[in-house]
Amino acid sequence: MDRREFIARSAALAAATSLPTVSLAEEKMATRLIPGTTEELPVIGLGAPTVFIELPPEGKSAPKALIHELMRHGGTVIDTPAFNRGKDPILGPLLSEMGIQDDLFLIGKITTSGKQEGIDHLEWTERLLNKRPIDALLVHNIRDLETNWATLKDWKEAGRVRHIGVSRTRTTNFDSLEKFMKAEKPDFLMIGYSITQQGPAERILPLAADIGTAVVGAEPFKAREDGAFFDIVSGKALPEWAAEFDCESWAHFSLKYILSNPAMTCIVTETTKPHHAEDNMRAGLGRLPDEAMRKRMSEYFLNL
């Protein structure tokens, strides 16, 4: 399916699909500015599920269905696969086949140590995504930070990437990250943040807002381990007061909590199921909780 056919089919399906409460024809996913620019990003994007790394038994229809849900809801952000696992992830060639890589905001990462190893990894990512400049490149989990950050600055100066930054997930010690952010003022930060992973809200998110760093939330459904958020809420009804901020599902409960922090620019979500992707994208519609409601949500969930 080429780009024109893909967009036509997306529009037709969007028009034919009946959705509860909010009509997508009437309301568009919220966007937020990348600090220091006039560029806006839709607030919900996609992470890198396994079907973006290697083809499942059902073939290309599985990853294409996720991309379809992203785009028909107005999303553009994809956090592309981070690790070279011995063969190229299928996402890059798939986007080229569909002809849509220039319609998306693609995030790549350095996941190696060593100067030449980092350069090689970035060049591999550039070839894989078939996009120049790449929208954003990050030093994954601040690995070999001094070496890899210098490489990213070189790439930005050469026009091979538009935004550079770092990622940090699954930690409660933010000292080194805070020091780096104050010294270098990165364009982007990807951080693990959720209703059960609230540590970044104390120092890191306020600092990002102060220095003008865009923040991409990762692991929005993390609780003890990936995906455990849904284990906790399984079989439980949403509280009635969730309707006050247009919350239609437990996924919305988590995502709207995260987005209601004003320092957040967008969230990337991982799923292999199109109907879950659709639900996640709809969290970008409607109202968000205020500070009093955020506290109520946190207390309620942590008591489950």
C-alpha positions, 0 to 999 in steps of 0.5 A: 500500500503506497502513501496515497492509498494508506491515507485514503484508507485511513480517512475512510476508516476514520469516517466509518468508525463509531466511537463512544462519547467523543467524535474524532471528526469533532475533536482532534488530539491535543498537541504541545509545543517543543520548547523554544520552537514553533513546532507542535507534537501530538501528545500520544505516540507509539513506542517500539513493540516487538512487531516493529522489530521483527515480523509476527506470524500475521506479517506486515498487517500487524505493525501497519495497523498500529501505525494506522491507528496513530495517524488516523488519530492525528499522532506522529511520534514514534520512538523507534527500536533502540537495540541492534539485535543482530538484524535490522528492525522492520520498522524503517523499511516498512515506513519507507515502503509506506512512504510516510517517514517524512510525515512522522516525528521519529526518535532514535537512540545511541545504545552503545559505548565507545566513540566509533561504536556510537557513530556506527550505531547512529549511521545504522539508525539513519540508514534504517529510518531513511530520514535525514535529518532525523527528528530526534536522537537520544543517548539511551539511559545516559550510556557513555554520556560524555562520548556519545553526547559529543557525537550527537552535538556533532551530528546536530551541527552537521544537520543530520539531526534536528533535536538531541537529548538523553533518556533515563528510565527505571531509576530513583537516582537522578543526580547525574541526570540533573547535573547533565541537564543543568550543564548542557540543556538538552533539547529532549529528555525521555523519562520513565514517569507514571502514577507509580513512578512519580520520582521525576516530578520532584526535580527533573520535570520542573528543571526541564520546564525551567531550561526549555527541554521537551519531555517524552514520557515512557513506561506509562503503564509501569507498576513494579514491572512492565504492564503490571498497571493493568494487572492491578486494575484488572476487573475493577471499575473506574471511579465515577469521578473519572468522567470529570476529566473525560476518562473512558478507560484505565489506560486513559487514567494513567495517560491523562495523569501523566499529561496533566503535568505541564512539563510533559510534551508527549507520551510514547506507548507500547502495544501490539494490539490496534484496539489498545493503540486506539484507546491510548490515542483517545487519551489525547482528547478532552479534559485533563485533571487539575492538581487536586484531581491528580492527588485524588487519582494518585491516592486512589490508585496507590490504595488499590 
